[in-house]
Amino acid sequence: MVSPLLSAEEFAPMRPAIGLALVLLAIAFECWHRRASRRATLAPPNERAAIAAAESTSG
C-alpha cells in the first residue's frame, strides 16, 4: 500500500478494526433488509398496495 498520508506500518493495527466494522455493517444491512421484507408481508392489504406503488415509482 502506497499512501503519502498513511504508511503500511501505521495501517496494520487498524486492519482488524476495519474488517470488524465491515462485518458489522453487513450484518446490520441484512437485519434491516429482513425486517423490511417481513414488515411488507405482514402489512394489511392497503399498506401492501402502498408499498408496491412506492416501489414501482422509485425504480
CHARMM internal coordinates of N, CA and C (Angstrom, degrees):
IC EDIT
DIST 1 N 1 CA 1.4527
DIST 1 CA 1 C 1.5227
ANGL 1 N 1 CA 1 C 108.11
DIST 1 C 2 N 1.2892
ANGL 1 CA 1 C 2 N 116.46
DIHE 1 N 1 CA 1 C 2 N 127.71
DIST 2 N 2 CA 1.4535
ANGL 1 C 2 N 2 CA 121.25
DIHE 1 CA 1 C 2 N 2 CA 179.47
DIST 2 CA 2 C 1.5271
ANGL 2 N 2 CA 2 C 107.89
DIHE 1 C 2 N 2 CA 2 C -117.19
DIST 2 C 3 N 1.3135
ANGL 2 CA 2 C 3 N 115.80
DIHE 2 N 2 CA 2 C 3 N 119.62
DIST 3 N 3 CA 1.4499
ANGL 2 C 3 N 3 CA 120.75
DIHE 2 CA 2 C 3 N 3 CA 178.80
DIST 3 CA 3 C 1.5211
ANGL 3 N 3 CA 3 C 108.86
DIHE 2 C 3 N 3 CA 3 C -149.54
DIST 3 C 4 N 1.3108
ANGL 3 CA 3 C 4 N 117.66
DIHE 3 N 3 CA 3 C 4 N 136.11
DIST 4 N 4 CA 1.4575
ANGL 3 C 4 N 4 CA 119.18
DIHE 3 CA 3 C 4 N 4 CA 177.13
DIST 4 CA 4 C 1.5310
ANGL 4 N 4 CA 4 C 112.28
DIHE 3 C 4 N 4 CA 4 C -73.05
DIST 4 C 5 N 1.3283
ANGL 4 CA 4 C 5 N 117.18
DIHE 4 N 4 CA 4 C 5 N -17.63
DIST 5 N 5 CA 1.4566
ANGL 4 C 5 N 5 CA 120.61
DIHE 4 CA 4 C 5 N 5 CA -177.07
DIST 5 CA 5 C 1.5287
ANGL 5 N 5 CA 5 C 113.59
DIHE 4 C 5 N 5 CA 5 C -95.61
DIST 5 C 6 N 1.3250
ANGL 5 CA 5 C 6 N 117.43
DIHE 5 N 5 CA 5 C 6 N -27.68
DIST 6 N 6 CA 1.4490
ANGL 5 C 6 N 6 CA 120.43
DIHE 5 CA 5 C 6 N 6 CA -172.89
DIST 6 CA 6 C 1.5223
ANGL 6 N 6 CA 6 C 109.63
DIHE 5 C 6 N 6 CA 6 C -143.64
DIST 6 C 7 N 1.3055
ANGL 6 CA 6 C 7 N 116.98
DIHE 6 N 6 CA 6 C 7 N 118.22
DIST 7 N 7 CA 1.4578
ANGL 6 C 7 N 7 CA 119.96
DIHE 6 CA 6 C 7 N 7 CA 178.65
DIST 7 CA 7 C 1.5230
ANGL 7 N 7 CA 7 C 109.92
DIHE 6 C 7 N 7 CA 7 C -82.07
DIST 7 C 8 N 1.3166
ANGL 7 CA 7 C 8 N 116.16
DIHE 7 N 7 CA 7 C 8 N 166.81
DIST 8 N 8 CA 1.4640
ANGL 7 C 8 N 8 CA 121.24
DIHE 7 CA 7 C 8 N 8 CA -178.59
DIST 8 CA 8 C 1.5203
ANGL 8 N 8 CA 8 C 110.88
DIHE 7 C 8 N 8 CA 8 C -63.31
DIST 8 C 9 N 1.3155
ANGL 8 CA 8 C 9 N 117.67
DIHE 8 N 8 CA 8 C 9 N -34.85
DIST 9 N 9 CA 1.4590
ANGL 8 C 9 N 9 CA 121.27
DIHE 8 CA 8 C 9 N 9 CA 179.94
DIST 9 CA 9 C 1.5272
ANGL 9 N 9 CA 9 C 111.64
DIHE 8 C 9 N 9 CA 9 C -67.49
DIST 9 C 10 N 1.3228
ANGL 9 CA 9 C 10 N 116.97
DIHE 9 N 9 CA 9 C 10 N -35.09
DIST 10 N 10 CA 1.4608
ANGL 9 C 10 N 10 CA 120.74
DIHE 9 CA 9 C 10 N 10 CA 179.00
DIST 10 CA 10 C 1.5273
ANGL 10 N 10 CA 10 C 111.29
DIHE 9 C 10 N 10 CA 10 C -78.12
DIST 10 C 11 N 1.3235
ANGL 10 CA 10 C 11 N 117.47
DIHE 10 N 10 CA 10 C 11 N -27.11
DIST 11 N 11 CA 1.4518
ANGL 10 C 11 N 11 CA 121.55
DIHE 10 CA 10 C 11 N 11 CA -177.72
DIST 11 CA 11 C 1.5299
ANGL 11 N 11 CA 11 C 111.84
DIHE 10 C 11 N 11 CA 11 C -80.29
DIST 11 C 12 N 1.3040
ANGL 11 CA 11 C 12 N 118.15
DIHE 11 N 11 CA 11 C 12 N -29.72
DIST 12 N 12 CA 1.4712
ANGL 11 C 12 N 12 CA 122.26
DIHE 11 CA 11 C 12 N 12 CA -173.85
DIST 12 CA 12 C 1.5311
ANGL 12 N 12 CA 12 C 113.60
DIHE 11 C 12 N 12 CA 12 C -54.92
DIST 12 C 13 N 1.3257
ANGL 12 CA 12 C 13 N 121.34
DIHE 12 N 12 CA 12 C 13 N -44.57
DIST 13 N 13 CA 1.4647
ANGL 12 C 13 N 13 CA 119.21
DIHE 12 CA 12 C 13 N 13 CA 179.72
DIST 13 CA 13 C 1.5332
ANGL 13 N 13 CA 13 C 113.94
DIHE 12 C 13 N 13 CA 13 C -67.42
DIST 13 C 14 N 1.3180
ANGL 13 CA 13 C 14 N 117.58
DIHE 13 N 13 CA 13 C 14 N -19.91
DIST 14 N 14 CA 1.4680
ANGL 13 C 14 N 14 CA 120.58
DIHE 13 CA 13 C 14 N 14 CA -178.48
DIST 14 CA 14 C 1.5260
ANGL 14 N 14 CA 14 C 112.86
DIHE 13 C 14 N 14 CA 14 C -86.18
DIST 14 C 15 N 1.3281
ANGL 14 CA 14 C 15 N 118.69
DIHE 14 N 14 CA 14 C 15 N -14.82
DIST 15 N 15 CA 1.4622
ANGL 14 C 15 N 15 CA 121.16
DIHE 14 CA 14 C 15 N 15 CA -175.03
DIST 15 CA 15 C 1.5258
ANGL 15 N 15 CA 15 C 112.83
DIHE 14 C 15 N 15 CA 15 C -58.92
DIST 15 C 16 N 1.3319
ANGL 15 CA 15 C 16 N 120.79
DIHE 15 N 15 CA 15 C 16 N -45.26
DIST 16 N 16 CA 1.4721
ANGL 15 C 16 N 16 CA 118.62
DIHE 15 CA 15 C 16 N 16 CA 178.40
DIST 16 CA 16 C 1.5287
ANGL 16 N 16 CA 16 C 112.79
DIHE 15 C 16 N 16 CA 16 C -63.19
DIST 16 C 17 N 1.3196
ANGL 16 CA 16 C 17 N 117.01
DIHE 16 N 16 CA 16 C 17 N -37.72
DIST 17 N 17 CA 1.4667
ANGL 16 C 17 N 17 CA 120.24
DIHE 16 CA 16 C 17 N 17 CA 179.88
DIST 17 CA 17 C 1.5272
ANGL 17 N 17 CA 17 C 110.94
DIHE 16 C 17 N 17 CA 17 C -66.91
DIST 17 C 18 N 1.3153
ANGL 17 CA 17 C 18 N 117.26
DIHE 17 N 17 CA 17 C 18 N -38.84
DIST 18 N 18 CA 1.4601
ANGL 17 C 18 N 18 CA 120.54
DIHE 17 CA 17 C 18 N 18 CA 178.68
DIST 18 CA 18 C 1.5244
ANGL 18 N 18 CA 18 C 109.85
DIHE 17 C 18 N 18 CA 18 C -67.87
DIST 18 C 19 N 1.3215
ANGL 18 CA 18 C 19 N 116.98
DIHE 18 N 18 CA 18 C 19 N -41.49
DIST 19 N 19 CA 1.4618
ANGL 18 C 19 N 19 CA 120.63
DIHE 18 CA 18 C 19 N 19 CA 176.98
DIST 19 CA 19 C 1.5145
ANGL 19 N 19 CA 19 C 111.67
DIHE 18 C 19 N 19 CA 19 C -61.73
DIST 19 C 20 N 1.3260
ANGL 19 CA 19 C 20 N 116.93
DIHE 19 N 19 CA 19 C 20 N -43.90
DIST 20 N 20 CA 1.4647
ANGL 19 C 20 N 20 CA 121.21
DIHE 19 CA 19 C 20 N 20 CA 178.43
DIST 20 CA 20 C 1.5254
ANGL 20 N 20 CA 20 C 110.76
DIHE 19 C 20 N 20 CA 20 C -62.75
DIST 20 C 21 N 1.3134
ANGL 20 CA 20 C 21 N 116.72
DIHE 20 N 20 CA 20 C 21 N -41.43
DIST 21 N 21 CA 1.4639
ANGL 20 C 21 N 21 CA 120.48
DIHE 20 CA 20 C 21 N 21 CA 178.87
DIST 21 CA 21 C 1.5268
ANGL 21 N 21 CA 21 C 111.05
DIHE 20 C 21 N 21 CA 21 C -62.19
DIST 21 C 22 N 1.3265
ANGL 21 CA 21 C 22 N 117.69
DIHE 21 N 21 CA 21 C 22 N -40.53
DIST 22 N 22 CA 1.4624
ANGL 21 C 22 N 22 CA 120.64
DIHE 21 CA 21 C 22 N 22 CA 178.72
DIST 22 CA 22 C 1.5241
ANGL 22 N 22 CA 22 C 111.48
DIHE 21 C 22 N 22 CA 22 C -66.50
DIST 22 C 23 N 1.3246
ANGL 22 CA 22 C 23 N 117.29
DIHE 22 N 22 CA 22 C 23 N -40.22
DIST 23 N 23 CA 1.4689
ANGL 22 C 23 N 23 CA 120.70
DIHE 22 CA 22 C 23 N 23 CA 178.08
DIST 23 CA 23 C 1.5259
ANGL 23 N 23 CA 23 C 110.14
DIHE 22 C 23 N 23 CA 23 C -64.47
DIST 23 C 24 N 1.3197
ANGL 23 CA 23 C 24 N 117.45
DIHE 23 N 23 CA 23 C 24 N -44.96
DIST 24 N 24 CA 1.4643
ANGL 23 C 24 N 24 CA 120.67
DIHE 23 CA 23 C 24 N 24 CA 179.21
DIST 24 CA 24 C 1.5254
ANGL 24 N 24 CA 24 C 111.32
DIHE 23 C 24 N 24 CA 24 C -63.31
DIST 24 C 25 N 1.3164
ANGL 24 CA 24 C 25 N 117.10
DIHE 24 N 24 CA 24 C 25 N -37.78
DIST 25 N 25 CA 1.4564
ANGL 24 C 25 N 25 CA 120.86
DIHE 24 CA 24 C 25 N 25 CA 177.49
DIST 25 CA 25 C 1.5270
ANGL 25 N 25 CA 25 C 110.86
DIHE 24 C 25 N 25 CA 25 C -64.58
DIST 25 C 26 N 1.3225
ANGL 25 CA 25 C 26 N 117.37
DIHE 25 N 25 CA 25 C 26 N -41.59
DIST 26 N 26 CA 1.4633
ANGL 25 C 26 N 26 CA 120.95
DIHE 25 CA 25 C 26 N 26 CA 178.35
DIST 26 CA 26 C 1.5268
ANGL 26 N 26 CA 26 C 111.02
DIHE 25 C 26 N 26 CA 26 C -65.00
DIST 26 C 27 N 1.3258
ANGL 26 CA 26 C 27 N 117.63
DIHE 26 N 26 CA 26 C 27 N -41.07
DIST 27 N 27 CA 1.4685
ANGL 26 C 27 N 27 CA 121.18
DIHE 26 CA 26 C 27 N 27 CA 178.35
DIST 27 CA 27 C 1.5228
ANGL 27 N 27 CA 27 C 110.63
DIHE 26 C 27 N 27 CA 27 C -65.19
DIST 27 C 28 N 1.3133
ANGL 27 CA 27 C 28 N 117.20
DIHE 27 N 27 CA 27 C 28 N -42.10
DIST 28 N 28 CA 1.4699
ANGL 27 C 28 N 28 CA 120.84
DIHE 27 CA 27 C 28 N 28 CA 179.34
DIST 28 CA 28 C 1.5256
ANGL 28 N 28 CA 28 C 110.61
DIHE 27 C 28 N 28 CA 28 C -63.49
DIST 28 C 29 N 1.3251
ANGL 28 CA 28 C 29 N 117.02
DIHE 28 N 28 CA 28 C 29 N -41.22
DIST 29 N 29 CA 1.4628
ANGL 28 C 29 N 29 CA 120.25
DIHE 28 CA 28 C 29 N 29 CA 179.07
DIST 29 CA 29 C 1.5212
ANGL 29 N 29 CA 29 C 110.75
DIHE 28 C 29 N 29 CA 29 C -64.86
DIST 29 C 30 N 1.3285
ANGL 29 CA 29 C 30 N 116.95
DIHE 29 N 29 CA 29 C 30 N -43.31
DIST 30 N 30 CA 1.4670
ANGL 29 C 30 N 30 CA 120.59
DIHE 29 CA 29 C 30 N 30 CA 179.31
DIST 30 CA 30 C 1.5298
ANGL 30 N 30 CA 30 C 111.35
DIHE 29 C 30 N 30 CA 30 C -62.10
DIST 30 C 31 N 1.3248
ANGL 30 CA 30 C 31 N 117.28
DIHE 30 N 30 CA 30 C 31 N -43.13
DIST 31 N 31 CA 1.4707
ANGL 30 C 31 N 31 CA 120.82
DIHE 30 CA 30 C 31 N 31 CA 177.89
DIST 31 CA 31 C 1.5201
ANGL 31 N 31 CA 31 C 110.98
DIHE 30 C 31 N 31 CA 31 C -62.87
DIST 31 C 32 N 1.3206
ANGL 31 CA 31 C 32 N 117.05
DIHE 31 N 31 CA 31 C 32 N -42.99
DIST 32 N 32 CA 1.4601
ANGL 31 C 32 N 32 CA 120.96
DIHE 31 CA 31 C 32 N 32 CA 179.08
DIST 32 CA 32 C 1.5304
ANGL 32 N 32 CA 32 C 110.40
DIHE 31 C 32 N 32 CA 32 C -62.73
DIST 32 C 33 N 1.3318
ANGL 32 CA 32 C 33 N 116.50
DIHE 32 N 32 CA 32 C 33 N -43.39
DIST 33 N 33 CA 1.4553
ANGL 32 C 33 N 33 CA 120.86
DIHE 32 CA 32 C 33 N 33 CA -178.22
DIST 33 CA 33 C 1.5305
ANGL 33 N 33 CA 33 C 110.79
DIHE 32 C 33 N 33 CA 33 C -64.81
DIST 33 C 34 N 1.3266
ANGL 33 CA 33 C 34 N 117.09
DIHE 33 N 33 CA 33 C 34 N -44.22
DIST 34 N 34 CA 1.4649
ANGL 33 C 34 N 34 CA 119.82
DIHE 33 CA 33 C 34 N 34 CA 178.88
DIST 34 CA 34 C 1.5204
ANGL 34 N 34 CA 34 C 111.30
DIHE 33 C 34 N 34 CA 34 C -64.32
DIST 34 C 35 N 1.3238
ANGL 34 CA 34 C 35 N 117.25
DIHE 34 N 34 CA 34 C 35 N -39.76
DIST 35 N 35 CA 1.4675
ANGL 34 C 35 N 35 CA 120.40
DIHE 34 CA 34 C 35 N 35 CA -179.93
DIST 35 CA 35 C 1.5222
ANGL 35 N 35 CA 35 C 110.73
DIHE 34 C 35 N 35 CA 35 C -65.81
DIST 35 C 36 N 1.3352
ANGL 35 CA 35 C 36 N 116.39
DIHE 35 N 35 CA 35 C 36 N -41.19
DIST 36 N 36 CA 1.4623
ANGL 35 C 36 N 36 CA 119.93
DIHE 35 CA 35 C 36 N 36 CA 179.92
DIST 36 CA 36 C 1.5213
ANGL 36 N 36 CA 36 C 110.85
DIHE 35 C 36 N 36 CA 36 C -66.15
DIST 36 C 37 N 1.3182
ANGL 36 CA 36 C 37 N 118.13
DIHE 36 N 36 CA 36 C 37 N -40.19
DIST 37 N 37 CA 1.4628
ANGL 36 C 37 N 37 CA 119.30
DIHE 36 CA 36 C 37 N 37 CA -179.76
DIST 37 CA 37 C 1.5242
ANGL 37 N 37 CA 37 C 110.72
DIHE 36 C 37 N 37 CA 37 C -71.57
DIST 37 C 38 N 1.3418
ANGL 37 CA 37 C 38 N 118.22
DIHE 37 N 37 CA 37 C 38 N -35.44
DIST 38 N 38 CA 1.4522
ANGL 37 C 38 N 38 CA 121.10
DIHE 37 CA 37 C 38 N 38 CA 177.03
DIST 38 CA 38 C 1.5303
ANGL 38 N 38 CA 38 C 109.96
DIHE 37 C 38 N 38 CA 38 C -65.93
DIST 38 C 39 N 1.3246
ANGL 38 CA 38 C 39 N 116.47
DIHE 38 N 38 CA 38 C 39 N -40.38
DIST 39 N 39 CA 1.4658
ANGL 38 C 39 N 39 CA 120.54
DIHE 38 CA 38 C 39 N 39 CA 179.47
DIST 39 CA 39 C 1.5303
ANGL 39 N 39 CA 39 C 110.33
DIHE 38 C 39 N 39 CA 39 C -63.87
DIST 39 C 40 N 1.3196
ANGL 39 CA 39 C 40 N 117.05
DIHE 39 N 39 CA 39 C 40 N -36.71
DIST 40 N 40 CA 1.4604
ANGL 39 C 40 N 40 CA 120.62
DIHE 39 CA 39 C 40 N 40 CA -179.59
DIST 40 CA 40 C 1.5265
ANGL 40 N 40 CA 40 C 111.33
DIHE 39 C 40 N 40 CA 40 C -68.32
DIST 40 C 41 N 1.3265
ANGL 40 CA 40 C 41 N 117.93
DIHE 40 N 40 CA 40 C 41 N -35.53
DIST 41 N 41 CA 1.4611
ANGL 40 C 41 N 41 CA 119.42
DIHE 40 CA 40 C 41 N 41 CA -179.07
DIST 41 CA 41 C 1.5223
ANGL 41 N 41 CA 41 C 111.61
DIHE 40 C 41 N 41 CA 41 C -79.91
DIST 41 C 42 N 1.3274
ANGL 41 CA 41 C 42 N 118.31
DIHE 41 N 41 CA 41 C 42 N -25.27
DIST 42 N 42 CA 1.4570
ANGL 41 C 42 N 42 CA 121.34
DIHE 41 CA 41 C 42 N 42 CA -179.10
DIST 42 CA 42 C 1.5236
ANGL 42 N 42 CA 42 C 113.29
DIHE 41 C 42 N 42 CA 42 C -91.70
DIST 42 C 43 N 1.3182
ANGL 42 CA 42 C 43 N 116.97
DIHE 42 N 42 CA 42 C 43 N -5.79
DIST 43 N 43 CA 1.4639
ANGL 42 C 43 N 43 CA 120.94
DIHE 42 CA 42 C 43 N 43 CA -176.92
DIST 43 CA 43 C 1.5273
ANGL 43 N 43 CA 43 C 110.32
DIHE 42 C 43 N 43 CA 43 C -70.01
DIST 43 C 44 N 1.3231
ANGL 43 CA 43 C 44 N 116.82
DIHE 43 N 43 CA 43 C 44 N 151.72
DIST 44 N 44 CA 1.4641
ANGL 43 C 44 N 44 CA 120.18
DIHE 43 CA 43 C 44 N 44 CA 174.10
DIST 44 CA 44 C 1.5259
ANGL 44 N 44 CA 44 C 110.51
DIHE 43 C 44 N 44 CA 44 C -60.97
DIST 44 C 45 N 1.3267
ANGL 44 CA 44 C 45 N 118.52
DIHE 44 N 44 CA 44 C 45 N 159.30
DIST 45 N 45 CA 1.4743
ANGL 44 C 45 N 45 CA 120.96
DIHE 44 CA 44 C 45 N 45 CA -175.44
DIST 45 CA 45 C 1.5214
ANGL 45 N 45 CA 45 C 114.35
DIHE 44 C 45 N 45 CA 45 C -55.05
DIST 45 C 46 N 1.3323
ANGL 45 CA 45 C 46 N 117.68
DIHE 45 N 45 CA 45 C 46 N -39.08
DIST 46 N 46 CA 1.4718
ANGL 45 C 46 N 46 CA 118.27
DIHE 45 CA 45 C 46 N 46 CA -178.88
DIST 46 CA 46 C 1.5214
ANGL 46 N 46 CA 46 C 111.29
DIHE 45 C 46 N 46 CA 46 C -68.23
DIST 46 C 47 N 1.3206
ANGL 46 CA 46 C 47 N 118.05
DIHE 46 N 46 CA 46 C 47 N -33.13
DIST 47 N 47 CA 1.4628
ANGL 46 C 47 N 47 CA 120.33
DIHE 46 CA 46 C 47 N 47 CA 177.20
DIST 47 CA 47 C 1.5235
ANGL 47 N 47 CA 47 C 110.60
DIHE 46 C 47 N 47 CA 47 C -73.45
DIST 47 C 48 N 1.3425
ANGL 47 CA 47 C 48 N 117.95
DIHE 47 N 47 CA 47 C 48 N -35.21
DIST 48 N 48 CA 1.4629
ANGL 47 C 48 N 48 CA 120.33
DIHE 47 CA 47 C 48 N 48 CA 177.17
DIST 48 CA 48 C 1.5220
ANGL 48 N 48 CA 48 C 109.66
DIHE 47 C 48 N 48 CA 48 C -62.77
DIST 48 C 49 N 1.3276
ANGL 48 CA 48 C 49 N 117.21
DIHE 48 N 48 CA 48 C 49 N -38.76
DIST 49 N 49 CA 1.4675
ANGL 48 C 49 N 49 CA 120.51
DIHE 48 CA 48 C 49 N 49 CA 178.67
DIST 49 CA 49 C 1.5261
ANGL 49 N 49 CA 49 C 110.11
DIHE 48 C 49 N 49 CA 49 C -64.73
DIST 49 C 50 N 1.3235
ANGL 49 CA 49 C 50 N 116.67
DIHE 49 N 49 CA 49 C 50 N -39.76
DIST 50 N 50 CA 1.4687
ANGL 49 C 50 N 50 CA 120.04
DIHE 49 CA 49 C 50 N 50 CA 178.99
DIST 50 CA 50 C 1.5259
ANGL 50 N 50 CA 50 C 110.54
DIHE 49 C 50 N 50 CA 50 C -66.83
DIST 50 C 51 N 1.3364
ANGL 50 CA 50 C 51 N 117.17
DIHE 50 N 50 CA 50 C 51 N -39.16
DIST 51 N 51 CA 1.4690
ANGL 50 C 51 N 51 CA 120.83
DIHE 50 CA 50 C 51 N 51 CA 178.88
DIST 51 CA 51 C 1.5278
ANGL 51 N 51 CA 51 C 109.41
DIHE 50 C 51 N 51 CA 51 C -64.91
DIST 51 C 52 N 1.3316
ANGL 51 CA 51 C 52 N 117.39
DIHE 51 N 51 CA 51 C 52 N -43.77
DIST 52 N 52 CA 1.4639
ANGL 51 C 52 N 52 CA 121.21
DIHE 51 CA 51 C 52 N 52 CA 179.75
DIST 52 CA 52 C 1.5214
ANGL 52 N 52 CA 52 C 110.95
DIHE 51 C 52 N 52 CA 52 C -63.96
DIST 52 C 53 N 1.3186
ANGL 52 CA 52 C 53 N 116.98
DIHE 52 N 52 CA 52 C 53 N -40.09
DIST 53 N 53 CA 1.4552
ANGL 52 C 53 N 53 CA 120.51
DIHE 52 CA 52 C 53 N 53 CA 179.30
DIST 53 CA 53 C 1.5223
ANGL 53 N 53 CA 53 C 110.67
DIHE 52 C 53 N 53 CA 53 C -65.69
DIST 53 C 54 N 1.3253
ANGL 53 CA 53 C 54 N 117.24
DIHE 53 N 53 CA 53 C 54 N -39.88
DIST 54 N 54 CA 1.4643
ANGL 53 C 54 N 54 CA 120.64
DIHE 53 CA 53 C 54 N 54 CA 179.65
DIST 54 CA 54 C 1.5178
ANGL 54 N 54 CA 54 C 110.59
DIHE 53 C 54 N 54 CA 54 C -67.32
DIST 54 C 55 N 1.3341
ANGL 54 CA 54 C 55 N 117.65
DIHE 54 N 54 CA 54 C 55 N -38.00
DIST 55 N 55 CA 1.4600
ANGL 54 C 55 N 55 CA 120.64
DIHE 54 CA 54 C 55 N 55 CA 179.82
DIST 55 CA 55 C 1.5266
ANGL 55 N 55 CA 55 C 110.99
DIHE 54 C 55 N 55 CA 55 C -68.71
DIST 55 C 56 N 1.3012
ANGL 55 CA 55 C 56 N 118.57
DIHE 55 N 55 CA 55 C 56 N -36.79
DIST 56 N 56 CA 1.4594
ANGL 55 C 56 N 56 CA 120.91
DIHE 55 CA 55 C 56 N 56 CA -177.80
DIST 56 CA 56 C 1.5276
ANGL 56 N 56 CA 56 C 111.23
DIHE 55 C 56 N 56 CA 56 C -72.01
DIST 56 C 57 N 1.3177
ANGL 56 CA 56 C 57 N 118.33
DIHE 56 N 56 CA 56 C 57 N -28.55
DIST 57 N 57 CA 1.4512
ANGL 56 C 57 N 57 CA 120.11
DIHE 56 CA 56 C 57 N 57 CA -179.88
DIST 57 CA 57 C 1.5226
ANGL 57 N 57 CA 57 C 112.77
DIHE 56 C 57 N 57 CA 57 C -90.09
DIST 57 C 58 N 1.3449
ANGL 57 CA 57 C 58 N 117.15
DIHE 57 N 57 CA 57 C 58 N -18.26
DIST 58 N 58 CA 1.4590
ANGL 57 C 58 N 58 CA 118.99
DIHE 57 CA 57 C 58 N 58 CA -176.68
DIST 58 CA 58 C 1.5279
ANGL 58 N 58 CA 58 C 112.26
DIHE 57 C 58 N 58 CA 58 C -84.41
DIST 58 C 59 N 1.2969
ANGL 58 CA 58 C 59 N 119.46
DIHE 58 N 58 CA 58 C 59 N -18.51
DIST 59 N 59 CA 1.4532
ANGL 58 C 59 N 59 CA 119.47
DIHE 58 CA 58 C 59 N 59 CA -173.50
DIST 59 CA 59 C 1.4458
ANGL 59 N 59 CA 59 C 112.73
DIHE 58 C 59 N 59 CA 59 C -124.23
END
COOR INIT
IC SEED 1 N 1 CA 1 C
IC BUILD
